[in-house]
Amino acid sequence: MRDFLDIDFMFHVVERFMISATLTRTRSNLQAAGIPESALATLCGYKPSTLSAAFREIAQLKSTDEAVLLTASCRLSELSDAFYPLALPKSVGVLKHLLTRLESGELTLDQVRGSVTAIFGDLGNAA
């Protein structure tokens, strides 16, 4: 039987990790683009709960995983700027399609900006 003064028994200690600068930048990019963290996780092939745990400082990701997430968040932020004043699509499938086309060179940010400018005039470049 445990002694009631046993500190380990009385308090469950949870190890906390400090959020990295890379994840902080990733979160900032997502907020600027208006994209949920769960969408980024899905776009990059991670479980949303894994990314959520990393942002809540409960789990740590490998630096290579953080780099993948940062790169995708940068692309989403750039895409969001190109879409201004329109919001990015909320569908993860549509976002994945746009990112795939950007990565392959089939679509450029300038083409997106041009299409938005054709609709809204110079307002599309006021971001």
MDTraj code that builds the backbone (N, CA, C; nanometers):
import mdtraj as md
import numpy as np

residues = "MET ARG ASP PHE LEU ASP ILE ASP PHE MET PHE HIS VAL VAL GLU ARG PHE MET ILE SER ALA THR LEU THR ARG THR ARG SER ASN LEU GLN ALA ALA GLY ILE PRO GLU SER ALA LEU ALA THR LEU CYS GLY TYR LYS PRO SER THR LEU SER ALA ALA PHE ARG GLU ILE ALA GLN LEU LYS SER THR ASP GLU ALA VAL LEU LEU THR ALA SER CYS ARG LEU SER GLU LEU SER ASP ALA PHE TYR PRO LEU ALA LEU PRO LYS SER VAL GLY VAL LEU LYS HIS LEU LEU THR ARG LEU GLU SER GLY GLU LEU THR LEU ASP GLN VAL ARG GLY SER VAL THR ALA ILE PHE GLY ASP LEU GLY ASN ALA ALA".split()
xyz = np.array([
    [0.0833, -0.1179, 0.0000],
    [0.0000, 0.0000, 0.0000],
    [0.0882, 0.1249, 0.0000],
    [0.0475, 0.2236, -0.0778],
    [0.1259, 0.3463, -0.0888],
    [0.1041, 0.4364, 0.0321],
    [0.2106, 0.5048, 0.0681],
    [0.2058, 0.6032, 0.1745],
    [0.1426, 0.7308, 0.1175],
    [0.0522, 0.7939, 0.1897],
    [-0.0143, 0.9133, 0.1397],
    [0.0797, 1.0328, 0.1257],
    [0.1993, 1.0224, 0.1793],
    [0.2964, 1.1301, 0.1635],
    [0.3867, 1.1084, 0.0430],
    [0.3621, 1.0018, -0.0307],
    [0.4415, 0.9706, -0.1497],
    [0.4059, 1.0712, -0.2596],
    [0.4982, 1.1593, -0.2911],
    [0.4739, 1.2672, -0.3868],
    [0.4390, 1.2128, -0.5251],
    [0.5082, 1.1096, -0.5705],
    [0.4795, 1.0535, -0.7027],
    [0.3375, 1.0013, -0.7108],
    [0.2883, 0.9508, -0.6012],
    [0.1524, 0.8984, -0.5989],
    [0.0501, 1.0120, -0.5996],
    [0.0805, 1.1188, -0.5277],
    [-0.0150, 1.2287, -0.5124],
    [-0.0241, 1.3169, -0.6365],
    [0.0855, 1.3332, -0.7062],
    [0.0877, 1.4228, -0.8210],
    [0.1367, 1.3481, -0.9435],
    [0.0578, 1.3564, -1.0470],
    [0.0996, 1.2966, -1.1735],
    [0.1734, 1.4048, -1.2518],
    [0.3004, 1.3868, -1.2727],
    [0.3823, 1.4862, -1.3409],
    [0.3793, 1.4581, -1.4909],
    [0.3403, 1.5588, -1.5664],
    [0.3369, 1.5472, -1.7112],
    [0.4546, 1.6262, -1.7668],
    [0.5352, 1.5599, -1.8468],
    [0.6488, 1.6287, -1.9081],
    [0.5966, 1.7228, -2.0157],
    [0.6428, 1.8465, -2.0124],
    [0.6017, 1.9461, -2.1097],
    [0.7218, 1.9822, -2.1963],
    [0.6962, 2.0039, -2.3229],
    [0.7999, 2.0439, -2.4160],
    [0.7740, 2.1883, -2.4556],
    [0.8787, 2.2594, -2.4791],
    [0.8640, 2.3974, -2.5235],
    [0.8399, 2.3989, -2.6744],
    [0.7473, 2.4813, -2.7183],
    [0.7182, 2.4901, -2.8611],
    [0.8393, 2.5535, -2.9315],
    [0.8760, 2.4982, -3.0441],
    [0.9945, 2.5454, -3.1159],
    [0.9643, 2.6735, -3.1934],
    [1.0697, 2.7416, -3.2323],
    [1.0552, 2.8623, -3.3146],
    [0.9908, 2.8272, -3.4488],
    [1.0224, 2.7094, -3.4993],
    [0.9653, 2.6660, -3.6277],
    [0.8146, 2.6510, -3.6174],
    [0.7675, 2.5867, -3.5100],
    [0.6230, 2.5702, -3.4924],
    [0.5549, 2.7033, -3.4617],
    [0.6245, 2.7915, -3.3928],
    [0.5681, 2.9239, -3.3667],
    [0.5455, 2.9986, -3.4974],
    [0.6432, 2.9901, -3.5862],
    [0.6300, 3.0538, -3.7183],
    [0.5200, 2.9861, -3.8001],
    [0.5110, 2.8549, -3.7901],
    [0.4061, 2.7805, -3.8603],
    [0.2685, 2.8281, -3.8149],
    [0.2502, 2.8390, -3.6836],
    [0.1218, 2.8842, -3.6287],
    [0.0897, 3.0253, -3.6769],
    [0.1889, 3.1119, -3.6786],
    [0.1694, 3.2500, -3.7249],
    [0.1250, 3.2531, -3.8712],
    [0.1882, 3.1716, -3.9543],
    [0.1499, 3.1633, -4.0959],
    [0.0060, 3.1155, -4.1116],
    [-0.0310, 3.0162, -4.0330],
    [-0.1675, 2.9620, -4.0413],
    [-0.2703, 3.0665, -4.0000],
    [-0.2404, 3.1390, -3.8930],
    [-0.3326, 3.2423, -3.8480],
    [-0.3477, 3.3508, -3.9540],
    [-0.2379, 3.3894, -4.0161],
    [-0.2428, 3.4916, -4.1212],
    [-0.3245, 3.4435, -4.2411],
    [-0.3151, 3.3151, -4.2707],
    [-0.3869, 3.2589, -4.3858],
    [-0.5305, 3.2187, -4.3515],
    [-0.5632, 3.2154, -4.2225],
    [-0.6979, 3.1740, -4.1821],
    [-0.7222, 3.0249, -4.1982],
    [-0.6161, 2.9463, -4.1831],
    [-0.6246, 2.8011, -4.2005],
    [-0.6125, 2.7330, -4.0643],
    [-0.7024, 2.6399, -4.0321],
    [-0.6921, 2.5688, -3.9046],
    [-0.5707, 2.4748, -3.9013],
    [-0.5183, 2.4551, -3.7828],
    [-0.4042, 2.3645, -3.7645],
    [-0.4381, 2.2235, -3.8108],
    [-0.5616, 2.1819, -3.7895],
    [-0.6022, 2.0463, -3.8302],
    [-0.5956, 2.0299, -3.9823],
    [-0.6268, 2.1371, -4.0544],
    [-0.6194, 2.1307, -4.2013],
    [-0.4750, 2.1147, -4.2463],
    [-0.3834, 2.1884, -4.1826],
    [-0.2414, 2.1745, -4.2181],
    [-0.1935, 2.0327, -4.1907],
    [-0.2307, 1.9786, -4.0763],
    [-0.1904, 1.8416, -4.0425],
    [-0.2373, 1.7447, -4.1500],
    [-0.3623, 1.7567, -4.1885],
    [-0.4182, 1.6670, -4.2904],
    [-0.3481, 1.6867, -4.4247],
    [-0.3233, 1.8116, -4.4625],
    [-0.2545, 1.8409, -4.5892],
    [-0.1163, 1.7768, -4.5944],
    [-0.0496, 1.7724, -4.4791],
    [0.0879, 1.7217, -4.4738],
    [0.0952, 1.5740, -4.4358],
    [-0.0183, 1.5101, -4.4185],
    [-0.0200, 1.3665, -4.3900],
    [0.0015, 1.3294, -4.2439],
    [-0.0264, 1.4220, -4.1536],
    [-0.0139, 1.3946, -4.0108],
    [-0.1526, 1.3883, -3.9485],
    [-0.1623, 1.3233, -3.8341],
    [-0.2877, 1.3228, -3.7602],
    [-0.3053, 1.4608, -3.6972],
    [-0.4259, 1.5171, -3.7067],
    [-0.4489, 1.6464, -3.6418],
    [-0.4167, 1.6438, -3.4920],
    [-0.4405, 1.5314, -3.4261],
    [-0.4120, 1.5227, -3.2824],
    [-0.2623, 1.5313, -3.2538],
    [-0.1800, 1.4823, -3.3454],
    [-0.0342, 1.4895, -3.3276],
    [0.0126, 1.6335, -3.3329],
    [-0.0366, 1.7082, -3.4317],
    [0.0019, 1.8483, -3.4437],
    [-0.0547, 1.9293, -3.3278],
    [-0.1754, 1.8988, -3.2875],
    [-0.2361, 1.9683, -3.1743],
    [-0.1533, 1.9480, -3.0478],
    [-0.1069, 1.8264, -3.0250],
    [-0.0245, 1.7981, -2.9069],
    [0.1070, 1.8754, -2.9122],
    [0.1637, 1.8894, -3.0297],
    [0.2886, 1.9657, -3.0436],
    [0.2646, 2.1140, -3.0141],
    [0.1534, 2.1683, -3.0644],
    [0.1225, 2.3087, -3.0390],
    [0.0864, 2.3335, -2.8922],
    [0.0342, 2.2317, -2.8251],
    [0.0006, 2.2450, -2.6827],
    [0.1185, 2.2082, -2.5925],
    [0.2344, 2.1848, -2.6523],
    [0.3589, 2.1559, -2.5800],
    [0.3540, 2.0247, -2.5028],
    [0.2763, 1.9293, -2.5539],
    [0.2668, 1.7983, -2.4904],
    [0.3555, 1.6976, -2.5622],
    [0.3781, 1.7194, -2.6900],
    [0.4604, 1.6286, -2.7705],
    [0.5589, 1.7105, -2.8527],
    [0.6629, 1.6449, -2.8958],
    [0.7622, 1.7084, -2.9821],
    [0.7622, 1.6394, -3.1171],
    [0.7819, 1.7180, -3.2205],
    [0.7946, 1.6637, -3.3553],
    [0.9413, 1.6635, -3.3941],
    [0.9752, 1.5780, -3.4880],
    [1.1112, 1.5792, -3.5429],
    [1.1300, 1.7099, -3.6199],
    [1.2522, 1.7557, -3.6266],
    [1.2793, 1.8809, -3.6978],
    [1.2430, 1.8696, -3.8460],
    [1.2576, 1.7503, -3.9022],
    [1.2205, 1.7329, -4.0433],
    [1.0693, 1.7459, -4.0619],
    [0.9922, 1.6972, -3.9644],
    [0.8465, 1.7115, -3.9712],
    [0.8067, 1.8578, -3.9557],
    [0.8730, 1.9270, -3.8653],
    [0.8457, 2.0695, -3.8466],
    [0.8779, 2.1482, -3.9730],
    [0.9839, 2.1101, -4.0418],
    [1.0218, 2.1783, -4.1662],
    [0.9155, 2.1593, -4.2735],
    [0.8603, 2.0392, -4.2827],
    [0.7532, 2.0118, -4.3797],
    [0.6321, 2.0993, -4.3492],
    [0.5956, 2.1069, -4.2208],
    [0.4809, 2.1873, -4.1803],
    [0.5046, 2.3364, -4.2053],
    [0.6255, 2.3832, -4.1760],
    [0.6572, 2.5245, -4.1986],
    [0.6515, 2.5581, -4.3478],
    [0.7079, 2.4719, -4.4298],
    [0.7064, 2.4961, -4.5746],
    [0.5630, 2.5049, -4.6264],
    [0.4793, 2.4114, -4.5848],
    [0.3394, 2.4123, -4.6292],
    [0.2673, 2.5366, -4.5773],
    [0.2950, 2.5761, -4.4524],
    [0.2281, 2.6949, -4.3977],
    [0.2732, 2.8211, -4.4708],
    [0.3993, 2.8272, -4.5108],
    [0.4487, 2.9412, -4.5895],
    [0.3769, 2.9489, -4.7238],
    [0.3614, 2.8341, -4.7875],
    [0.2913, 2.8308, -4.9169],
    [0.1459, 2.8740, -4.9006],
    [0.0825, 2.8298, -4.7929],
    [-0.0568, 2.8689, -4.7681],
    [-0.0676, 3.0191, -4.7405],
    [0.0287, 3.0730, -4.6694],
    [0.0295, 3.2167, -4.6417],
    [0.0473, 3.2965, -4.7710],
    [0.1395, 3.2516, -4.8557],
    [0.1603, 3.3170, -4.9855],
    [0.0346, 3.3071, -5.0724],
    [-0.0280, 3.1917, -5.0701],
    [-0.1499, 3.1700, -5.1476],
    [-0.2624, 3.2594, -5.0954],
    [-0.2695, 3.2731, -4.9646],
    [-0.3703, 3.3598, -4.9037],
    [-0.3507, 3.5045, -4.9483],
    [-0.2252, 3.5494, -4.9512],
    [-0.1953, 3.6855, -4.9987],
    [-0.2361, 3.7021, -5.1445],
    [-0.2118, 3.6002, -5.2248],
    [-0.2467, 3.6065, -5.3673],
    [-0.3990, 3.6076, -5.3869],
    [-0.4724, 3.5445, -5.2983],
    [-0.6184, 3.5374, -5.3077],
    [-0.6868, 3.6652, -5.2584],
    [-0.6143, 3.7519, -5.1860],
    [-0.6751, 3.8701, -5.1258],
    [-0.7493, 3.9518, -5.2293],
    [-0.8707, 3.9954, -5.2046],
    [-0.9485, 3.9985, -5.0817],
    [-1.0344, 3.8749, -5.0586],
    [-1.0188, 3.7731, -5.1387],
    [-1.0933, 3.6490, -5.1186],
    [-1.0254, 3.5646, -5.0110],
    [-1.1030, 3.4829, -4.9436],
    [-1.0478, 3.3890, -4.8462],
    [-1.0083, 3.2609, -4.9190],
    [-0.9124, 3.1923, -4.8632],
    [-0.8755, 3.0626, -4.9198],
    [-0.9912, 2.9648, -4.9038],
    [-1.0005, 2.8671, -4.9923],
    [-1.1047, 2.7645, -4.9770],
    [-1.0880, 2.6917, -4.8437],
    [-1.1965, 2.6486, -4.7850],
    [-1.1918, 2.5761, -4.6572],
    [-1.1711, 2.4259, -4.6767],
    [-1.1975, 2.3767, -4.7951],
    [-1.1835, 2.2341, -4.8239],
    [-1.0368, 2.1942, -4.8304],
    [-1.0001, 2.0946, -4.7502],
    [-0.8626, 2.0450, -4.7510],
    [-0.8274, 1.9878, -4.8881],
    [-0.9231, 1.9240, -4.9524],
    [-0.8995, 1.8672, -5.0848],
    [-0.8665, 1.9742, -5.1881],
    [-0.9385, 2.0857, -5.1830],
    [-0.9131, 2.1959, -5.2765],
    [-0.7779, 2.2599, -5.2463],
    [-0.7473, 2.2790, -5.1176],
    [-0.6163, 2.3350, -5.0799],
    [-0.5032, 2.2446, -5.1273],
    [-0.5210, 2.1137, -5.1093],
    [-0.4199, 2.0173, -5.1534],
    [-0.3997, 2.0282, -5.3046],
    [-0.5096, 2.0412, -5.3779],
    [-0.5029, 2.0540, -5.5234],
    [-0.4261, 2.1809, -5.5625],
    [-0.4563, 2.2924, -5.4967],
    [-0.3865, 2.4179, -5.5266],
    [-0.2371, 2.4075, -5.4946],
    [-0.2041, 2.3500, -5.3771],
    [-0.0629, 2.3354, -5.3403],
    [0.0116, 2.2433, -5.4369],
    [-0.0540, 2.1376, -5.4789],
    [0.0074, 2.0446, -5.5743],
    [0.0360, 2.1149, -5.7067],
    [-0.0597, 2.1943, -5.7534],
    [-0.0401, 2.2682, -5.8785],
    [0.0689, 2.3734, -5.8664],
    [0.0794, 2.4371, -5.7486],
    [0.1867, 2.5346, -5.7264],
    [0.3227, 2.4661, -5.7258],
    [0.3313, 2.3540, -5.6562],
    [0.4586, 2.2814, -5.6470],
    [0.5045, 2.2276, -5.7821],
    [0.4092, 2.1880, -5.8657],
    [0.4455, 2.1331, -5.9962],
    [0.4768, 2.2422, -6.0987],
    [0.4461, 2.3670, -6.0647],
    [0.4690, 2.4763, -6.1586],
    [0.3543, 2.4962, -6.2552],
    [0.2510, 2.4163, -6.2423],
    [0.1341, 2.4253, -6.3286],
    [0.0552, 2.5543, -6.3020],
    [0.0705, 2.6067, -6.1800],
    [0.0037, 2.7289, -6.1381],
    [0.1051, 2.8144, -6.0629],
    [0.1000, 2.9458, -6.0847],
    [0.1902, 3.0354, -6.0126],
    [0.1084, 3.1325, -5.9279],
    [0.1741, 3.1908, -5.8282],
    [0.1077, 3.2909, -5.7452],
    [0.0696, 3.4129, -5.8280],
    [0.1525, 3.4458, -5.9264],
    [0.1213, 3.5583, -6.0145],
    [-0.0064, 3.5325, -6.0950],
    [-0.0269, 3.4084, -6.1369],
    [-0.1500, 3.3744, -6.2094],
    [-0.2719, 3.3897, -6.1188],
    [-0.2571, 3.3472, -5.9935],
    [-0.3675, 3.3615, -5.8983],
    [-0.3965, 3.5095, -5.8763],
    [-0.2904, 3.5881, -5.8504],
    [-0.3071, 3.7326, -5.8315],
    [-0.3725, 3.7974, -5.9538],
    [-0.3291, 3.7538, -6.0714],
    [-0.3849, 3.8077, -6.1956],
    [-0.5334, 3.7794, -6.2079],
    [-0.5742, 3.6610, -6.1705],
    [-0.7165, 3.6260, -6.1774],
    [-0.7980, 3.7084, -6.0782],
    [-0.7448, 3.7258, -5.9593],
    [-0.8146, 3.8052, -5.8579],
    [-0.8201, 3.9513, -5.9012],
    [-0.7111, 4.0012, -5.9559],
    [-0.7067, 4.1400, -6.0031],
    [-0.8057, 4.1612, -6.1170],
    [-0.8216, 4.0617, -6.2023],
    [-0.9185, 4.0709, -6.3118],
    [-1.0603, 4.0887, -6.2568],
    [-1.0873, 4.0332, -6.1409],
    [-1.2206, 4.0449, -6.0793],
    [-1.2338, 4.1739, -6.0001],
    [-1.1341, 4.2046, -5.9172],
    [-1.1452, 4.3150, -5.8218],
    [-1.0650, 4.4389, -5.8589],
    [-0.9878, 4.4340, -5.9646],
    [-0.9032, 4.5480, -5.9983],
    [-0.7808, 4.5520, -5.9067],
    [-0.7287, 4.6704, -5.8804],
    [-0.6074, 4.6848, -5.8001],
    [-0.6259, 4.6433, -5.6552],
    [-0.7481, 4.6293, -5.6108],
    [-0.7741, 4.5865, -5.4738],
    [-0.7071, 4.4536, -5.4445],
    [-0.6917, 4.3670, -5.5456],
    [-0.6272, 4.2371, -5.5278],
    [-0.4820, 4.2473, -5.4891],
    [-0.4164, 4.3615, -5.5166],
    [-0.2745, 4.3791, -5.4839],
    [-0.2542, 4.4658, -5.3595],
    [-0.3606, 4.5028, -5.2907],
    [-0.3512, 4.5928, -5.1757],
    [-0.3150, 4.5214, -5.0465],
    [-0.2863, 4.3946, -5.0514],
    [-0.2514, 4.3203, -4.9290],
    [-0.1212, 4.3667, -4.8830],
])
top = md.Topology()
chain = top.add_chain()
for i, resn in enumerate(residues, 1):
    res = top.add_residue(resn, chain, resSeq=i)
    for name in ("N", "CA", "C"):
        top.add_atom(name, md.element.get_by_symbol(name[0]), res)
traj = md.Trajectory(xyz[None], top)
